[in-house]
Amino acid sequence: MSETTTDGTAPTATHPLVDGEVAPGCKKVDPIVVADGVIRQFGGLTAVDVEHVEIPRGAITALIGPNGAGKTTFFNLLTGFDRPNKGSWSFEGQSLAHVPSHKVARRGMVRTFQLTKSLGRLTVLQNMLLGARDQRGESFFAALVRPLWRAQEQSNTEKADSLLARFKLDTKREDYAASLSGGQRKLLEMARALMSDPTLVMLDEPMAGVNPALTQSLLDHVKGLKDDGMTVLFVEHDMHMVRHISDWVIVMAEGRIVAEGPPETIMQNQAVVDAYLGAHHDTDLGTLTNQQVAQIHEAAEEEVPVGLEASATETTTTDAPAEPGATAHDEEGKR
Ligand SMILES: Nc1ncnc2c1ncn2[C@@H]1O[C@H](COP(=O)(O)OP(=O)(O)OP(=O)(O)O)[C@@H](O)[C@H]1O
């Protein structure tokens, strides 16, 4: 959205989510996350160097950028899985610096995790129960009081079953998580995150490894989170997803926020799309010349294409099960 001017000056871009002008690091009307001066270095490499960024509440925000831009590292920092060298950030107005990841999750900021090998050896239901918050059985004294944890276990199981039905995974309840297809794993990761009733759901590449047949269902589930009042922040290379479901897009490159805007504006910025995310989205920014990088940064700030040549296409992914299908019962039967 932009205001037209009659005096010949450049139009000022505005947006209902933004307080003031649309620009990298712009203030939001109602931010749920605010980060300031967050720097993370690995040896001589500065992976994240975010001067200021705000995530709008109640919206779906995509965090995009080329491989190695610092997106995952920034996710890890926000959620307490990594510590920055410098910087401050808050969630719901409260500082999260020095708050460990499990406490961050308890406050309502939850991120999805790729299904690891060890979680693959648990059943779908067991994975769901791991996502529940404040499990009384984990506390030594409460664990001694059987009725207390039995009641909680029952309510967690009921909640897990209802989420599994919502994500159409109820028939897989007793299967080993490792036997799920790529798309089903993504659904399980999302369903597991919802076990703790989050306010903000952070999804790391929800489309990776998902068969096109499951794409629409996944998109609908993400939109459903917003319809249920949650805020969504996701990292994604799949431009179809970014274009179709995000309300806001933040572009990272070399650790910095280089552009922000609604998807239609960011997607029109051909330089950003081509250079960062087009057909060659696996190309590292390091393969561009310094002059090209400077042009991209300038264009991202001014939102004018600079005419770098590349074609933007959508990515296709696979959804094949990583391991042969087997249920917990099957395995037990073999023992
Ligand atoms: N633990 C680590 N030790 C050393 N370097 C790291 C570490 N984690 C990340 N990096 C480096 O920091 C930079 C940012 O990585 P990061 O994974 O955050 O990028 P990304 O934008 O998420 O990339 P991708 O889209 O490929 O997942 C990269 O150069 C990466 O090699």
The ligand as an SDF file (V2000), in Angstrom:
LIG
                    3D

 31 33  0  0  0  0  0  0  0  0999 V2000
   27.1630  -23.6750   15.0740 N   0  0  0  0  0  0  0  0  0  0  0  0
   27.7280  -23.0120   14.0650 C   0  0  0  0  0  0  0  0  0  0  0  0
   29.0730  -22.9230   13.9780 N   0  0  0  0  0  0  0  0  0  0  0  0
   29.6630  -22.2480   12.9810 C   0  0  0  0  0  0  0  0  0  0  0  0
   28.9800  -21.5980   11.9940 N   0  0  0  0  0  0  0  0  0  0  0  0
   27.6510  -21.6590   12.0440 C   0  0  0  0  0  0  0  0  0  0  0  0
   26.9480  -22.3560   13.0670 C   0  0  0  0  0  0  0  0  0  0  0  0
   25.6140  -22.2370   12.8440 N   0  0  0  0  0  0  0  0  0  0  0  0
   25.4960  -21.4880   11.7280 C   0  0  0  0  0  0  0  0  0  0  0  0
   26.7120  -21.1450   11.2460 N   0  0  0  0  0  0  0  0  0  0  0  0
   26.9720  -20.3180   10.0700 C   0  0  0  0  0  0  0  0  0  0  0  0
   26.2110  -19.1390   10.2070 O   0  0  0  0  0  0  0  0  0  0  0  0
   25.6870  -18.7360    8.9400 C   0  0  0  0  0  0  0  0  0  0  0  0
   24.1860  -18.6390    9.0280 C   0  0  0  0  0  0  0  0  0  0  0  0
   23.6570  -19.9530    9.0800 O   0  0  0  0  0  0  0  0  0  0  0  0
   22.0990  -20.2530    9.1940 P   0  0  0  0  0  0  0  0  0  0  0  0
   21.9440  -21.7280    9.2650 O   0  0  0  0  0  0  0  0  0  0  0  0
   21.5360  -19.4600   10.2950 O   0  0  0  0  0  0  0  0  0  0  0  0
   21.5670  -19.6970    7.8070 O   0  0  0  0  0  0  0  0  0  0  0  0
   20.1350  -19.9190    7.1560 P   0  0  0  0  0  0  0  0  0  0  0  0
   19.7180  -18.6030    6.5920 O   0  0  0  0  0  0  0  0  0  0  0  0
   19.2080  -20.5620    8.1050 O   0  0  0  0  0  0  0  0  0  0  0  0
   20.5000  -20.9000    5.9780 O   0  0  0  0  0  0  0  0  0  0  0  0
   19.5890  -22.0720    5.3150 P   0  0  0  0  0  0  0  0  0  0  0  0
   18.5410  -21.3830    4.5150 O   0  0  0  0  0  0  0  0  0  0  0  0
   20.5720  -22.7920    4.4530 O   0  0  0  0  0  0  0  0  0  0  0  0
   19.0570  -22.9300    6.4120 O   0  0  0  0  0  0  0  0  0  0  0  0
   26.1860  -19.7500    7.9220 C   0  0  0  0  0  0  0  0  0  0  0  0
   27.3570  -19.2430    7.3150 O   0  0  0  0  0  0  0  0  0  0  0  0
   26.4980  -20.9640    8.7650 C   0  0  0  0  0  0  0  0  0  0  0  0
   27.5230  -21.7450    8.1810 O   0  0  0  0  0  0  0  0  0  0  0  0
  1  2  1  0
  2  3  1  0
  2  7  2  0
  3  4  2  0
  4  5  1  0
  5  6  2  0
  6  7  1  0
  6 10  1  0
  7  8  1  0
  8  9  2  0
  9 10  1  0
 10 11  1  0
 11 12  1  0
 11 30  1  0
 12 13  1  0
 13 14  1  0
 13 28  1  0
 14 15  1  0
 15 16  1  0
 16 17  2  0
 16 18  1  0
 16 19  1  0
 19 20  1  0
 20 21  2  0
 20 22  1  0
 20 23  1  0
 23 24  1  0
 24 25  2  0
 24 26  1  0
 24 27  1  0
 28 29  1  0
 28 30  1  0
 30 31  1  0
M  END
$$$$
